[in-house]
């Protein structure tokens, strides 16, 4: 399997694309104001320094002494070159200003930064006998570069999230409606909201779901009608066979075939009926399961929680049909003993039916619950597990097929307690 370097959800794709676009635009603006404009801002101090150096080199010692009080009021003073301290390593803004100063006619000018005494030293050339000391300007407040970049990143992500959420929220509602439609057998009405394109999509989906629901109802009525009407002549044939002499050779074979046909029709009827009309009832689940296991026979092993009473609210007829079909399937395709295990969850109940047969290949596990997927194997119609799936779906539960660790097929049903 190839590694995936790209997400497969619409929300994530739009989020990454729009986020990358916003981030790139913000970084471009940041570069313009903090890199390109920084060079232009460096011209102002460079021009001031050039004027100061011009004045310093043009005046003699006596004139500099007379001008010293005026410069002192600006925080500057002339000092001997030997008094220069600090480091020639400069931050980027001062380095840019020094390069501009070199281009303004002072190619040998030096600048040193003395952070200890908060002083900036300026000298016309290494041969100058004096230097100018001036205070470093105090920053208006802390503004580290990482803070600016973090703010750009966070604002870009927030803006991207709001934009993408506005775009994909109507689609999320449609997806949620389709998921709810799979969990129930009633016709859902998908929300028609959002942009015009999404509204048209919701309208078309509602139309398609309505047509499919109508088609399904018609097929269900045909299946119910045919299955019900065929049972009447089968019953008459069974009654006629009872009048044949008991020692007739083909009597028992005919009766067995009629029973098999009746069982097949009963499964068709069970599949057509969803069980949705059955209301939930309060059950004492432990005693109900003991009665069910006793009716099934000695090959059923019941595993109940330690609680003496298991109060549940379920649909008993639907639950009995599910467990009956699963145990019949285990007998037909697996091997005894058949384990029926029950446990409580925070939201409902888990029922596990496991046989001790050869199991089912992993490639066929997903096909197990499809109608007629296993038709003809072991004499069944292939509808038993499909009936279980429909009953579980109607009750808002989940159905899972898996291989047991010790061998055999394990079927898990999760039902909500409501």
C-alpha positions, 0 to 999 in steps of 0.5 A, spaced: 500 500 500 502 506 497 503 511 503 498 517 503 501 524 502 495 528 501 488 528 505 482 525 502 477 529 506 474 536 502 475 540 509 482 538 510 484 539 503 481 546 502 483 548 509 490 546 507 490 550 500 487 556 503 491 556 509 497 555 505 495 561 500 493 566 506 500 564 510 504 565 503 500 572 502 502 574 510 509 572 509 510 576 503 507 582 507 511 581 513 517 581 508 515 587 505 515 591 511 520 588 515 526 586 510 524 591 504 522 597 508 527 596 513 532 598 508 529 604 507 528 605 514 535 605 515 537 611 510 534 616 516 539 614 521 545 613 516 543 620 513 544 623 520 550 619 522 553 622 515 551 629 517 554 628 524 561 625 521 561 631 516 560 636 522 565 632 527 571 632 521 570 639 519 571 642 526 577 643 530 578 641 537 576 648 540 570 648 536 568 641 538 569 644 545 564 650 544 559 645 541 559 640 546 554 642 551 549 643 545 550 635 543 550 633 550 543 636 551 541 631 545 545 625 549 551 625 544 559 627 546 565 627 543 570 622 546 577 620 545 578 614 540 581 610 545 575 610 549 570 606 544 568 600 547 562 595 545 562 590 539 563 591 531 557 585 531 551 589 529 544 587 528 541 587 521 538 594 522 544 597 524 548 593 519 544 596 513 544 603 516 552 602 516 552 600 509 548 606 507 553 610 511 559 607 507 555 609 500 554 616 503 561 618 502 564 615 509 567 608 506 571 607 512 566 609 518 565 604 524 560 603 528 560 599 535 554 597 539 556 597 547 549 594 550 552 594 557 552 601 557 547 602 552 551 606 548 552 607 540 559 609 538 561 612 531 567 613 528 569 616 521 575 611 520 580 607 524 585 613 523 580 618 527 583 620 534 576 621 536 569 618 536 562 620 538 558 616 543 550 617 543 545 613 547 541 607 543 534 609 542 529 605 547 524 600 544 517 602 544 516 595 547 517 588 546 516 586 539 520 580 537 520 577 530 517 570 533 511 573 536 510 577 529 510 570 525 506 566 530 501 572 530 501 571 522 500 564 523 495 563 528 491 569 524 492 565 518 489 558 521 483 562 524 481 565 518 482 559 514 478 555 519 472 560 518 472 560 511 473 552 510 467 551 515 463 556 512 464 552 505 463 545 508 458 546 513 452 545 508 456 538 505 457 536 512 449 536 514 448 533 507 452 527 509 449 527 516 442 526 513 445 520 509 448 517 515 441 518 518 438 515 512 442 508 513 440 507 520 433 508 519 428 505 514 424 512 514 425 517 508 429 523 511 429 530 508 436 532 507 437 540 509 437 544 503 441 550 505 448 553 504 450 556 497 446 555 491 450 549 488 449 545 495 442 547 495 441 544 488 445 538 490 441 537 496 434 537 492 437 532 487 439 527 493 432 528 496 429 527 489 433 520 488 432 518 496 425 519 495 425 515 488 429 509 491 424 509 498 418 508 493 421 503 489 424 499 496 417 500 498 414 497 492 419 491 492 417 490 499 410 489 498 411 485 492 415 480 496 410 480 502 404 479 497 408 473 493 410 470 500 404 470 503 400 468 497 404 462 496 403 459 503 396 458 502 397 453 497 402 450 501 398 449 507 393 446 502 398 441 499 400 439 506 393 437 508 392 433 502 398 429 504 396 428 511 390 423 507 395 419 504 397 412 507 403 413 512 406 407 508 406 411 502 414 411 500 414 419 497 409 421 503 415 423 508 419 426 502 414 431 500 412 433 507 419 435 508 420 439 502 413 442 503 416 444 510 423 447 507 419 451 502 415 454 508 421 455 512 424 459 506 417 463 505 418 465 512 425 467 511 422 472 506 417 474 510 421 476 516 426 479 511 421 484 508 418 486 515 423 490 518 420 490 525 420 497 526 413 497 529 415 493 535 415 498 541 421 497 546 419 493 553 422 493 560 426 486 560 429 482 565 434 480 561 438 474 564 431 470 565 429 472 558 436 469 555 436 463 560 429 461 557 431 462 550 437 458 551 433 452 554 429 452 548 435 452 543 437 446 546 444 443 550 449 446 544 448 453 547 452 455 552 450 462 556 455 467 558 452 472 563 455 478 567 455 477 574 449 481 576 443 477 578 438 482 575 440 485 568 434 490 567 434 492 560 429 496 555 429 492 548 425 489 543 424 482 545 421 479 538 426 482 534 432 480 539 429 473 539 429 473 531 436 476 531 439 471 536 435 465 533 438 466 526 445 467 528 444 460 532 441 457 526 447 460 522 452 457 527 449 450 527 448 450 519 455 453 517 459 452 524 460 447 529 458 446 537 458 448 542 455 455 540 457 460 545 452 466 547 455 472 551 452 478 553 455 484 557 453 491 559 456 497 556 454 505 558 449 506 552 446 499 551 448 491 551 453 487 547 451 480 544 456 475 542 454 469 538 460 464 537 461 457 534 467 453 534 467 451 526 472 452 521 470 460 521 470 464 515 475 467 510 477 474 512 475 476 504 468 474 505 466 477 512 464 483 509 459 479 504 456 475 510 450 480 511 448 481 504 442 478 502 443 471 498 451 472 499 451 465 502 445 462 499 445 454 497 451 453 503 448 448 508 441 448 505 440 455 507 437 461 503 442 466 504 437 471 508 438 469 515 444 474 516 441 479 512 435 479 516 439 480 522 442 486 519 436 489 518 433 488 525 440 491 528 439 497 523 432 499 525 434 498 532 439 503 532 445 498 533 451 495 529 453 488 527 460 486 526 463 479 524 470 477 525 474 471 526 474 468 533 481 467 536 480 460 538 477 459 531 470 459 528 466 465 527 464 470 532 458 475 531 457 481 535 451 485 536 451 492 539 444 495 541 442 501 545 438 501 551 432 505 550 
